[in-house]
Amino acid sequence: MPATGAKPLGTADEASAAQAVRQMFDSIAPRYDLLNHVLSANVDRLWWRRTARRFQPILAIPQASVLDICCGTGDMTMALLKLRPRDSQPILAADFSRGMLTRGALKFGAESRASGSPYAIPLEADALHLPLKSASLDLIVTAFGFRNLANYEAGLREFNRVLKPGGQLGILEFSEPGGLLGKAYAVYFLRVLPAIGRLICGPVSAGKAGPYSYLPTSVGNFPPPAEMLRLMQSTGYEQCSWQTYTFGIAGLYTATRPLVV
Ligand SMILES: C[S@@+](CC[C@H](N)C(=O)[O-])C[C@H]1O[C@@H](n2cnc3c(N)ncnc32)[C@H](O)[C@@H]1O
């Protein structure tokens, strides 16, 4: 049966799933960057940069309106900002965890405003109910956030609503590599990674299971690429594609809102 959305342990419906996800990210926010860089050996930096480069033609247009949804502590936003020209329209960087967003705002916020350098505006918002006008964005990017939405179909429909016709979507997500590498990676992902996560984060800070037990479970429950591409097509996108990064550990979904429906 196709997956409908994230279901953290002990949650029964979409509202409680979203609340559990938000609380988890609020609780790990102070250590999120450290955890990320330790657990990924900094490969995540390459993934953010590669994703930003994929959308370079849009980012180079000063008037382009860009949203980084589920921006967290802002590293994807920073990679996007590097490709924006001076005096361009600020990027909107949105997240529903205030703890994560506050830390992000320290990196991408208003300090650059006066100097004319590209900057982003932090926005506390739920990806499933964006406080944005329909057909108002040229580009939506989300990095390692989509998997956490309580309803994937609703998320894709909401992104489609706020994208302009011809606007583009990029979803950077973890994936499960196949073959021998997949087996070795599964050991790291299911055993080593949660243990390191508990060590750095502490077991109490984010519930009994800890956020890094949630991470492998949520990746395992996420629709595989073929299913995700079908879901993107059925929610109104065209030119849907999937490109793997680093032996399939992660990858980028891209899609376009059609010019004519
Ligand atoms: C794994 S972090 C990724 C953060 C950042 N994009 C990065 O690449 O490091 C996932 C983020 O998604 C946010 N998130 C999850 N569900 C969300 C929702 N429904 N609306 C807004 N943000 C959400 C979480 O609060 C968290 O900050």
The ligand as a Tripos MOL2 file, in Angstrom:
@<TRIPOS>MOLECULE
LIG
   27    29     1     0     0
SMALL
NO_CHARGES

@<TRIPOS>ATOM
      1 C1         15.9970   16.9170    8.6490 C.3       1 LIG1
      2 S1         15.5850   18.5980    8.8600 S.3       1 LIG1
      3 C2         16.2640   19.3090    7.3870 C.3       1 LIG1
      4 C3         16.6770   20.7290    7.5800 C.3       1 LIG1
      5 C4         17.4440   21.3470    6.4200 C.3       1 LIG1
      6 N1         16.6190   21.4650    5.2370 N.3       1 LIG1
      7 C5         18.6940   20.5670    6.1140 C.2       1 LIG1
      8 O1         18.8660   20.1370    4.9580 O.co2     1 LIG1
      9 O2         19.5120   20.3990    7.0170 O.co2     1 LIG1
     10 C6         13.8480   18.5710    8.5010 C.3       1 LIG1
     11 C7         13.1480   19.8870    8.7930 C.3       1 LIG1
     12 O3         11.8320   19.8050    8.2710 O.3       1 LIG1
     13 C8         10.9780   20.5240    9.1450 C.3       1 LIG1
     14 N2          9.5960   20.0870    8.9040 N.ar      1 LIG1
     15 C9          9.1080   18.8450    8.9950 C.ar      1 LIG1
     16 N3          7.7900   18.8380    8.7080 N.ar      1 LIG1
     17 C10         7.4560   20.1290    8.4250 C.ar      1 LIG1
     18 C11         6.2400   20.7650    8.0560 C.ar      1 LIG1
     19 N4          5.0870   20.0890    7.9290 N.pl3     1 LIG1
     20 N5          6.2610   22.0870    7.8270 N.ar      1 LIG1
     21 C12         7.4010   22.8020    7.9720 C.ar      1 LIG1
     22 N6          8.5820   22.2610    8.3450 N.ar      1 LIG1
     23 C13         8.6080   20.9340    8.5560 C.ar      1 LIG1
     24 C14        11.5160   20.1810   10.5290 C.3       1 LIG1
     25 O4         11.0870   21.1030   11.5010 O.3       1 LIG1
     26 C15        13.0190   20.2050   10.2780 C.3       1 LIG1
     27 O5         13.5620   21.4700   10.5500 O.3       1 LIG1
@<TRIPOS>BOND
     1     1     2 1
     2     2     3 1
     3     2    10 1
     4     3     4 1
     5     4     5 1
     6     5     6 1
     7     5     7 1
     8     7     8 2
     9     7     9 1
    10    10    11 1
    11    11    12 1
    12    11    26 1
    13    12    13 1
    14    13    14 1
    15    13    24 1
    16    14    15 ar
    17    14    23 ar
    18    15    16 ar
    19    16    17 ar
    20    17    18 ar
    21    17    23 ar
    22    18    19 1
    23    18    20 ar
    24    20    21 ar
    25    21    22 ar
    26    22    23 ar
    27    24    25 1
    28    24    26 1
    29    26    27 1
@<TRIPOS>SUBSTRUCTURE
     1 LIG1         1 GROUP 0 **** ****
